[in-house]
Amino acid sequence: MKLLIFLTAFAASSFAADLVKYPSVSLPLKSLFDNQAASPTGSANFDGLGASFDSQFLPRGAWAYDGITYDLPSAWGTGNDNLIVNGQVLPLVRPTFAHELHFLYSGDASGQKEFVANFTLTFTDNSTQLIQMYARNWWKWPNLNNGAIQTPYSFENNGASKNFNKTEIYQWSTSVLSEHALKSITFQPVNTKHRVHIFAMSLSPSVATTKQSAPALSVRRARFTTRWEMINGVRAQAVEVTLANLLPAFTLALDTSVKSRLDVSISGAGIKTVAPASVYRLVPGDQARVDVFVTGSKANGLATVQIRDTRGRDMGTSGGWPTSSLVENWTADASVLKTHETPTWWNNAKFGIFIHWGVYSYPAWAPPNIYAEWYDWYLHQPNSSTRDHHLQTFGEDVVYDDFIANFTASKFNASQWVDLFDRAGAKYFVLVTKHHDGFALFDTGNTTHRSSVYLGPERDFVAELMATAKKEKPDMHRGTYYSLPEWFSPDSARYGFGKWPGGLAHNAFNSSELEPYTGRLKINDYVTDLQLPHMLDLAVKYETEIMWCDIGGPNKTLEFASQFYNNALANNRQVTMNNRCGAVPDFDTPEYATFGSTQTQSWESSEGMDPHSYGFNSATQPSQYKNASTIVQTLVDIVSKNGNYLLDIGPTAEGEIIAPMMNNLLDAGSWLKYSGDCVYDTGYWFPSSQESLSGQSIRFTTTPKTFCIVAFNQPQNGVLTVQKRLPLLPGDQIRLLGPTGASASLPWAVDSTTGRLTVNVSDAALAGGQFAWAFQVSYKTA
């Protein structure tokens, strides 16, 4: 198979009338297949435990997704159909300059968390590139993943039974460095706890040429989204257009790059572009993502992307892109709801504050590596450190619900909280409104009186915080966390599972006694009469913009989501929901985790300022809290990989945010005041998110007119050095962002052979910075 594709060269200093079709070439994997995933009868053994896919639901032969074609079996169930990643080396038939690499895969650690899988690319000069996949399991309960290929169930026990959790095969694409030709791909050694299965791979080659004198432009995708903006009083639909320059990176030069503004518009039956998008810079090996706003699109039509220069001249077109219309009425139908996605404001916000606050904030204790907000659960586990601590501190006669009276909130001040969030640089917050202990911080009406409105402080903290933020910080977005199950609710027992069994807790020190569930009211059904009404109140009455569910499990999320989205639409708001509501997720939510490479789906990493806990833990020393340097660098790292950062604070039972935590947040906020242009409203850089070399760690972010280089270590000897070839051209200006404003333009140079960048910057300019040093490139455009 030829993996090197030759495309017709463009005329000098002009684009082709039709843009290059984005290429994909399937990689031959069949000789490496060592596992059978699917059959019509359940006779396959995908996971090594007798479970497998039902082959009737899987596509056959050439199959396309996101514009990429994969080779799948022409008939499933006749033999091995995938490989288990285990150190194999896949050599390319011929070394190829590559632009992007694509996978169809599944993990087989059923029901477990996502995990990281590494692949090593080796080039003709023997240099390597490590790419890191955030891998997902083929089915997961109680949370939800959303694969490219879904089946309604899987076989268990060699076909004797069925598991009716949805099963998934996922698609993942990653950029490939193209300074040199790719010659092989090495898979990581097997991890028996969570194996990765590869079903198919495809490669998007770079354009091969020796005398290219113009960019090789191609439309990577044109995706009609569910996002919208009000433009001239009309709700306009965002069409996400991704342009690629398919030349290999080593050809970067003035002639091979987009260096002046190109305008992108969409045409098609009934479609009107009301706000074109503009691309100002696109160098070889790179991609640019922009939103074009249109009206009049219909389902199942076809659209054409048009590129024009600043004089309005047609510079190329790309047709045949499928259209969809804006959803005007969200129905409780998974096929409709799964098209929903994170809104533009969420994508641009980057930084949010999480607040875990509740009854658990009074005992406020956990050993290392245990969440303090899980106090009630671990109190009831035999031989636990929490149980021992409780006995020594409070005695055996004190039960968890006795702490409700100690949750006084006497120092809670909503105005001070939202002011802190704002000064810390957060663009949104997410308040825990009910954790697994079932104690709510809002008015739960006649569903239960296990709430701060009816017990303890007798205040509606959700209402206070939301109203204050809306009035005093109207640009700050407001979100709510809600735990779907409860550990010890008698009403949730019929739905119990795992660590959320439901049913009254047995006294930790006298198992013959049942503990009270204070505030409980009689209801018929936990999901219908408590869980769903709570979520709808948070959406409608409290106007949450983020429904941040936890745990999943039995739910009525389809019914909730349809009403959540329709209510928001009627009020001209755009809202979002995470992947823990049990259905139709908008974004992923890893905990205490970052990644080594860009993850193109929407994701948000959450963690506490405490190294081990979200809720306040009195056992943690103030020196252990994340300092401003850690906060800033973690935020920038996550943003460079297309994620958002949700950083948790754990107030005391009185509602106080303790001084060391507050001061560290404010210090991080001071950095964001002068360097935030390299964080907010930015996108990821397609070729690479980072460069980590001895003594230096760097992250990259982009906007249409700028490029940011954020160094985590202060450059030494007056020189910033970057080894990667960056999207810089003669005439661009580089400035250091600092507390006193941006510096004067700094001298810089690029080695044309290696792409190595050097920027000269004075020690005096560097000395004024702290935590990270943000260098902003402003493009020179004609």
ZAMARGU-4260 file (C-alpha; in steps of 0.2 Angstrom, whole numbers, plus 5000, padded with zeros to 4 digits):
<rodrens>
0) 5000/5000/5000 | 5007/5017/4996 | 5006/5029/5010 | 5014/5044/5001 | 5002/5054/4991
5) 5007/5066/4978 | 4995/5080/4975 | 4995/5093/4960 | 5006/5108/4965 | 4997/5125/4966
10) 5001/5139/4954 | 5014/5151/4961 | 5007/5163/4974 | 4989/5158/4972 | 4977/5145/4978
15) 4968/5131/4968 | 4950/5135/4962 | 4945/5119/4972 | 4954/5116/4989 | 4963/5099/4991
20) 4951/5085/4998 | 4957/5081/5015 | 4966/5064/5013 | 4965/5048/5024 | 4974/5032/5020
25) 4970/5016/5030 | 4984/5008/5038 | 4986/4989/5036 | 4983/4981/5053 | 4976/4964/5049
30) 4993/4955/5051 | 4993/4961/5069 | 4976/4956/5074 | 4976/4944/5089 | 4959/4946/5097
35) 4941/4943/5092 | 4929/4957/5098 | 4912/4952/5089 | 4901/4938/5083 | 4883/4936/5080
40) 4881/4923/5095 | 4893/4929/5109 | 4906/4916/5105 | 4920/4930/5104 | 4930/4934/5119
45) 4934/4953/5118 | 4938/4956/5136 | 4946/4940/5141 | 4931/4936/5153 | 4919/4929/5140
50) 4911/4946/5135 | 4910/4953/5117 | 4901/4964/5105 | 4886/4958/5095 | 4892/4959/5077
55) 4875/4964/5070 | 4877/4982/5076 | 4894/4985/5069 | 4898/4993/5052 | 4907/4983/5039
60) 4920/4987/5026 | 4925/5005/5022 | 4918/5016/5036 | 4919/5035/5037 | 4918/5046/5053
65) 4923/5064/5054 | 4929/5064/5036 | 4941/5049/5039 | 4939/5032/5031 | 4943/5016/5041
70) 4944/4998/5035 | 4933/4987/5045 | 4930/4969/5043 | 4918/4965/5028 | 4911/4951/5039
75) 4912/4951/5058 | 4913/4935/5068 | 4924/4925/5056 | 4941/4928/5066 | 4952/4940/5074
80) 4946/4958/5071 | 4957/4969/5082 | 4974/4970/5090 | 4978/4971/5109 | 4991/4985/5111
85) 5006/4976/5117 | 5023/4983/5111 | 5019/4980/5093 | 5028/4990/5080 | 5019/4995/5064
90) 5031/5000/5050 | 5024/5011/5036 | 5027/5003/5019 | 5035/5019/5014 | 5041/5033/5026
95) 5028/5047/5024 | 5027/5065/5030 | 5011/5064/5040 | 4999/5077/5045 | 4987/5068/5057
100) 4984/5050/5063 | 4967/5042/5067 | 4962/5027/5078 | 4946/5017/5081 | 4949/5009/5098
105) 4941/5003/5114 | 4947/4999/5131 | 4941/4983/5140 | 4942/4987/5159 | 4923/4987/5160
110) 4916/5000/5172 | 4932/5007/5177 | 4939/5025/5175 | 4947/5031/5159 | 4966/5029/5157
115) 4981/5034/5147 | 4988/5025/5133 | 5005/5030/5125 | 5011/5028/5107 | 5028/5032/5100
120) 5030/5038/5083 | 5048/5036/5075 | 5054/5047/5060 | 5067/5044/5047 | 5080/5054/5057
125) 5076/5042/5072 | 5068/5056/5082 | 5052/5051/5091 | 5036/5059/5096 | 5026/5053/5111
130) 5007/5054/5108 | 4995/5051/5123 | 4977/5045/5121 | 4964/5047/5135 | 4957/5030/5132
135) 4939/5025/5137 | 4932/5008/5141 | 4920/4999/5129 | 4906/5001/5142 | 4905/5011/5158
140) 4892/5012/5172 | 4886/5022/5180 | 4894/5036/5171 | 4893/5038/5152 | 4905/5039/5137
145) 4900/5043/5120 | 4908/5033/5106 | 4908/5034/5087 | 4901/5017/5086 | 4888/5012/5099
150) 4878/4996/5102 | 4864/4993/5114 | 4871/4979/5123 | 4886/4967/5124 | 4886/4948/5126
155) 4892/4941/5143 | 4896/4923/5148 | 4901/4918/5131 | 4884/4923/5124 | 4873/4916/5138
160) 4867/4933/5144 | 4867/4951/5139 | 4874/4967/5147 | 4862/4981/5142 | 4874/4995/5145
165) 4879/5003/5129 | 4895/4998/5122 | 4907/5009/5112 | 4920/5010/5099 | 4929/5027/5100
170) 4938/5038/5087 | 4953/5048/5091 | 4964/5059/5080 | 4980/5067/5084 | 4993/5078/5075
175) 5009/5072/5069 | 5025/5082/5068 | 5031/5083/5050 | 5049/5090/5051 | 5054/5072/5045
180) 5045/5057/5037 | 5036/5045/5049 | 5042/5027/5047 | 5034/5017/5061 | 5022/5017/5076
185) 5026/5008/5092 | 5012/5003/5104 | 5014/5003/5123 | 5017/4987/5132 | 5000/4978/5138
190) 4992/4984/5154 | 4982/4969/5160 | 4971/4980/5170 | 4965/4990/5156 | 4970/4984/5139
195) 4968/4995/5123 | 4960/4986/5107 | 4964/4994/5090 | 4951/4990/5077 | 4957/5002/5063
200) 4970/5016/5060 | 4971/5029/5046 | 4984/5042/5041 | 4982/5059/5034 | 4998/5062/5024
205) 5005/5079/5020 | 5006/5085/5003 | 5023/5079/4995 | 5032/5092/4984 | 5049/5099/4982
210) 5044/5116/4975 | 5029/5121/4984 | 5026/5140/4982 | 5009/5142/4990 | 4999/5134/5005
215) 4991/5117/5002 | 4974/5122/5009 | 4961/5109/5013 | 4945/5109/5023 | 4947/5097/5037
220) 4929/5098/5043 | 4914/5109/5042 | 4903/5105/5056 | 4885/5112/5059 | 4885/5114/5078
225) 4871/5117/5091 | 4880/5133/5097 | 4873/5150/5092 | 4875/5168/5094 | 4862/5182/5093
230) 4867/5193/5078 | 4857/5208/5072 | 4843/5201/5083 | 4843/5184/5074 | 4849/5167/5082
235) 4863/5162/5070 | 4871/5145/5070 | 4889/5142/5072 | 4897/5131/5059 | 4914/5125/5065
240) 4926/5126/5050 | 4944/5118/5052 | 4956/5123/5038 | 4973/5113/5036 | 4989/5117/5027
245) 4994/5100/5022 | 5012/5105/5018 | 5025/5097/5030 | 5031/5108/5043 | 5049/5110/5037
250) 5043/5119/5022 | 5037/5134/5033 | 5040/5150/5024 | 5031/5166/5018 | 5026/5158/5002
255) 5019/5142/5009 | 5009/5151/5023 | 4993/5160/5025 | 5000/5177/5030 | 4985/5189/5026
260) 4967/5188/5030 | 4956/5175/5022 | 4937/5176/5025 | 4927/5159/5027 | 4909/5158/5022
265) 4896/5145/5020 | 4884/5143/5005 | 4870/5130/5002 | 4851/5129/4999 | 4843/5142/5010
270) 4859/5146/5019 | 4865/5164/5022 | 4881/5168/5030 | 4878/5182/5043 | 4895/5183/5050
275) 4910/5176/5041 | 4925/5170/5050 | 4943/5175/5046 | 4960/5166/5046 | 4975/5177/5048
280) 4989/5164/5049 | 4991/5146/5044 | 5008/5138/5041 | 5013/5121/5035 | 5008/5107/5046
285) 4995/5117/5055 | 4976/5119/5057 | 4965/5134/5061 | 4948/5132/5068 | 4935/5146/5066
290) 4916/5148/5068 | 4906/5154/5053 | 4888/5160/5058 | 4874/5156/5047 | 4855/5156/5046
295) 4843/5145/5036 | 4852/5128/5037 | 4841/5113/5036 | 4844/5095/5040 | 4851/5083/5028
300) 4857/5096/5015 | 4874/5099/5008 | 4885/5115/5010 | 4900/5123/5002 | 4914/5131/5011
305) 4921/5147/5002 | 4937/5155/5005 | 4940/5173/4999 | 4954/5186/5001 | 4953/5203/5008
310) 4948/5209/4990 | 4934/5197/4989 | 4942/5186/4976 | 4937/5168/4977 | 4953/5158/4983
315) 4945/5141/4984 | 4929/5130/4988 | 4925/5114/4996 | 4908/5106/4994 | 4898/5091/5000
320) 4897/5095/5019 | 4882/5089/5027 | 4871/5102/5036 | 4859/5102/5051 | 4848/5115/5058
325) 4848/5123/5075 | 4837/5113/5087 | 4822/5123/5091 | 4813/5110/5102 | 4824/5098/5112
330) 4814/5082/5114 | 4818/5068/5127 | 4826/5058/5113 | 4844/5053/5115 | 4848/5054/5096
335) 4843/5072/5097 | 4850/5077/5114 | 4867/5069/5111 | 4870/5083/5097 | 4870/5096/5111
340) 4888/5102/5115 | 4897/5114/5126 | 4893/5132/5122 | 4905/5145/5116 | 4906/5154/5133
345) 4911/5138/5142 | 4924/5134/5129 | 4932/5151/5131 | 4930/5153/5150 | 4944/5140/5154
350) 4944/5143/5173 | 4931/5139/5185 | 4929/5138/5204 | 4922/5122/5212 | 4914/5123/5230
355) 4912/5108/5240 | 4903/5114/5256 | 4890/5104/5267 | 4888/5095/5283 | 4904/5086/5280
360) 4913/5103/5282 | 4911/5101/5301 | 4920/5085/5305 | 4931/5090/5290 | 4944/5076/5291
365) 4951/5062/5281 | 4967/5053/5279 | 4979/5056/5264 | 4971/5050/5247 | 4953/5050/5254
370) 4940/5064/5251 | 4935/5073/5267 | 4917/5075/5259 | 4916/5056/5260 | 4916/5056/5279
375) 4899/5049/5281 | 4903/5034/5270 | 4920/5030/5278 | 4913/5032/5295 | 4903/5017/5292
380) 4917/5006/5284 | 4925/4994/5297 | 4943/4997/5302 | 4943/5014/5293 | 4954/5028/5299
385) 4939/5039/5298 | 4930/5028/5310 | 4944/5028/5322 | 4946/5047/5321 | 4927/5049/5324
390) 4928/5038/5340 | 4943/5047/5347 | 4936/5065/5342 | 4917/5064/5344 | 4914/5047/5353
395) 4903/5033/5348 | 4886/5042/5353 | 4888/5055/5339 | 4880/5050/5322 | 4883/5059/5306
400) 4867/5068/5306 | 4871/5076/5323 | 4884/5087/5313 | 4869/5096/5304 | 4868/5108/5319
405) 4886/5112/5318 | 4884/5117/5300 | 4881/5135/5305 | 4887/5145/5289 | 4889/5159/5302
410) 4902/5167/5291 | 4895/5164/5274 | 4895/5180/5264 | 4889/5177/5245 | 4896/5194/5240
415) 4913/5190/5247 | 4913/5173/5239 | 4909/5179/5221 | 4921/5194/5223 | 4935/5181/5227
420) 4931/5170/5212 | 4932/5186/5201 | 4948/5192/5208 | 4955/5174/5206 | 4952/5175/5188
425) 4938/5162/5187 | 4924/5164/5174 | 4912/5152/5181 | 4909/5143/5197 | 4900/5126/5202
430) 4892/5125/5219 | 4889/5108/5227 | 4870/5108/5230 | 4869/5091/5237 | 4882/5078/5240
435) 4881/5059/5242 | 4875/5062/5260 | 4859/5069/5253 | 4859/5086/5262 | 4854/5100/5250
440) 4859/5118/5251 | 4843/5124/5242 | 4824/5123/5245 | 4819/5105/5242 | 4800/5109/5245
445) 4790/5094/5248 | 4802/5081/5241 | 4813/5081/5257 | 4817/5092/5272 | 4835/5086/5272
450) 4840/5103/5267 | 4849/5119/5274 | 4832/5128/5272 | 4823/5117/5284 | 4838/5111/5296
455) 4853/5119/5303 | 4855/5137/5297 | 4838/5137/5288 | 4845/5147/5273 | 4844/5144/5254
460) 4863/5145/5250 | 4860/5141/5232 | 4848/5156/5230 | 4859/5168/5239 | 4875/5163/5229
465) 4866/5163/5212 | 4857/5179/5215 | 4872/5188/5222 | 4883/5183/5207 | 4869/5187/5194
470) 4868/5205/5202 | 4886/5209/5206 | 4896/5199/5194 | 4884/5197/5179 | 4898/5191/5167
475) 4902/5176/5179 | 4893/5160/5174 | 4884/5150/5187 | 4884/5131/5189 | 4877/5118/5201
480) 4884/5101/5206 | 4871/5088/5210 | 4874/5070/5216 | 4861/5058/5208 | 4862/5044/5221
485) 4863/5046/5240 | 4872/5034/5251 | 4859/5030/5264 | 4843/5037/5258 | 4829/5024/5262
490) 4820/5029/5246 | 4835/5026/5235 | 4838/5008/5241 | 4828/5001/5226 | 4841/5009/5215
495) 4856/5005/5225 | 4873/5000/5218 | 4891/4999/5223 | 4895/5013/5236 | 4878/5020/5234
500) 4868/5006/5241 | 4853/5016/5249 | 4844/5011/5264 | 4847/5018/5282 | 4865/5016/5288
505) 4869/5005/5303 | 4877/5013/5317 | 4895/5013/5315 | 4898/5007/5333 | 4882/4997/5336
510) 4877/4988/5320 | 4860/4983/5327 | 4854/5001/5327 | 4849/5011/5312 | 4854/5029/5311
515) 4841/5042/5306 | 4839/5051/5290 | 4835/5068/5296 | 4822/5078/5286 | 4816/5064/5275
520) 4798/5065/5269 | 4787/5051/5262 | 4788/5050/5243 | 4784/5036/5231 | 4799/5035/5220
525) 4817/5042/5223 | 4821/5046/5205 | 4804/5053/5199 | 4799/5062/5215 | 4815/5068/5222
530) 4830/5067/5210 | 4821/5074/5194 | 4812/5088/5203 | 4828/5094/5211 | 4837/5095/5195
535) 4823/5104/5186 | 4822/5117/5201 | 4841/5120/5199 | 4838/5122/5180 | 4823/5133/5180
540) 4821/5141/5197 | 4839/5144/5201 | 4844/5146/5183 | 4860/5135/5183 | 4870/5136/5167
545) 4880/5121/5171 | 4872/5105/5177 | 4887/5096/5185 | 4880/5079/5190 | 4890/5066/5199
550) 4890/5047/5200 | 4876/5044/5187 | 4866/5028/5190 | 4847/5027/5188 | 4840/5043/5182
555) 4828/5053/5171 | 4841/5063/5162 | 4833/5063/5145 | 4818/5071/5152 | 4828/5083/5162
560) 4840/5088/5148 | 4825/5092/5136 | 4817/5103/5149 | 4834/5111/5154 | 4839/5115/5136
565) 4822/5121/5131 | 4820/5133/5146 | 4838/5140/5143 | 4833/5143/5124 | 4817/5152/5129
570) 4828/5163/5140 | 4842/5166/5127 | 4854/5156/5137 | 4866/5142/5132 | 4869/5129/5145
575) 4879/5113/5147 | 4879/5096/5156 | 4894/5085/5161 | 4896/5066/5158 | 4890/5060/5175
580) 4871/5063/5173 | 4869/5045/5165 | 4865/5051/5147 | 4869/5063/5133 | 4886/5071/5140
585) 4893/5087/5134 | 4910/5086/5142 | 4922/5074/5151 | 4927/5076/5169 | 4943/5068/5174
590) 4948/5071/5192 | 4965/5076/5198 | 4972/5073/5180 | 4980/5081/5166 | 4987/5074/5150
595) 5002/5073/5139 | 4994/5079/5123 | 4978/5087/5116 | 4961/5079/5119 | 4950/5087/5105
600) 4933/5083/5114 | 4927/5095/5127 | 4934/5091/5144 | 4937/5099/5161 | 4949/5093/5174
605) 4944/5096/5192 | 4954/5095/5208 | 4955/5103/5225 | 4967/5115/5231 | 4970/5102/5244
610) 4981/5088/5237 | 4969/5074/5241 | 4952/5082/5244 | 4938/5093/5238 | 4930/5096/5255
615) 4939/5105/5269 | 4951/5094/5278 | 4958/5100/5294 | 4971/5086/5293 | 4979/5096/5278
620) 4993/5108/5282 | 4991/5125/5274 | 5008/5123/5266 | 5001/5108/5257 | 4988/5118/5247
625) 4991/5122/5229 | 5002/5138/5228 | 4999/5151/5214 | 5013/5143/5204 | 5005/5126/5204
630) 4988/5134/5200 | 4994/5145/5186 | 5004/5131/5178 | 4991/5118/5179 | 4978/5130/5172
635) 4989/5134/5157 | 4994/5115/5154 | 4976/5110/5154 | 4971/5125/5142 | 4985/5121/5130
640) 4977/5103/5128 | 4959/5110/5125 | 4953/5108/5143 | 4945/5119/5156 | 4951/5119/5174
645) 4939/5118/5189 | 4948/5121/5205 | 4940/5117/5221 | 4939/5127/5237 | 4933/5119/5253
650) 4925/5132/5265 | 4923/5128/5284 | 4907/5124/5291 | 4905/5142/5295 | 4907/5147/5277
655) 4924/5154/5279 | 4937/5152/5265 | 4953/5150/5275 | 4967/5163/5272 | 4981/5153/5265
660) 4969/5146/5252 | 4962/5163/5248 | 4979/5171/5246 | 4985/5158/5234 | 4970/5160/5223
665) 4972/5179/5223 | 4991/5177/5219 | 4986/5166/5204 | 4973/5179/5199 | 4986/5193/5199
670) 4995/5183/5186 | 4979/5181/5175 | 4976/5200/5176 | 4992/5203/5165 | 4994/5186/5156
675) 4975/5181/5154 | 4976/5185/5135 | 4986/5169/5134 | 4973/5159/5143 | 4955/5165/5140
680) 4947/5164/5123 | 4962/5154/5116 | 4962/5138/5107 | 4975/5124/5106 | 4989/5123/5094
685) 4986/5109/5082 | 5004/5102/5080 | 5009/5102/5099 | 5003/5108/5116 | 5020/5108/5124
690) 5039/5107/5124 | 5047/5099/5139 | 5066/5099/5138 | 5079/5099/5152 | 5077/5114/5162
695) 5062/5121/5153 | 5044/5117/5151 | 5033/5127/5139 | 5015/5127/5133 | 5007/5134/5118
700) 4990/5143/5115 | 4983/5152/5100 | 4970/5165/5095 | 4966/5170/5076 | 4979/5184/5077
705) 4991/5179/5091 | 5001/5164/5097 | 5007/5162/5115 | 5023/5154/5122 | 5021/5151/5141
710) 5037/5146/5149 | 5035/5138/5167 | 5054/5141/5171 | 5061/5158/5170 | 5072/5159/5154
715) 5091/5160/5159 | 5104/5171/5152 | 5092/5183/5143 | 5086/5170/5130 | 5070/5160/5128
720) 5073/5145/5117 | 5060/5134/5108 | 5065/5119/5098 | 5049/5117/5089 | 5045/5126/5073
725) 5032/5139/5078 | 5020/5148/5066 | 5031/5164/5065 | 5035/5174/5050 | 5045/5189/5047
730) 5037/5205/5054 | 5029/5196/5068 | 5031/5204/5085 | 5035/5195/5102 | 5031/5204/5118
735) 5033/5198/5136 | 5017/5200/5146 | 5021/5207/5163 | 5014/5216/5179 | 5017/5233/5171
740) 5010/5228/5154 | 5017/5221/5138 | 5036/5224/5135 | 5043/5232/5120 | 5044/5221/5105
745) 5058/5208/5108 | 5072/5203/5095 | 5069/5185/5089 | 5077/5173/5076 | 5073/5156/5069
750) 5085/5144/5062 | 5078/5140/5045 | 5085/5122/5045 | 5079/5116/5062 | 5065/5128/5066
755) 5074/5133/5083 | 5067/5149/5090 | 5077/5161/5101 | 5070/5177/5109 | 5081/5189/5117
760) 5074/5196/5133 | 5082/5206/5147 | 5084/5199/5165 | 5076/5215/5171 | 5060/5211/5161
765) 5060/5193/5167 | 5063/5198/5185 | 5046/5206/5186 | 5037/5190/5182 | 5032/5175/5193
770) 5024/5158/5192 | 5025/5158/5172 | 5032/5169/5159 | 5020/5172/5144 | 5027/5178/5128
775) 5013/5184/5115 | 5017/5184/5097 | 5006/5196/5087 | 5005/5191/5068 | 5010/5204/5055
780) 4996/5203/5042 | 4995/5211/5025
</rodrens>
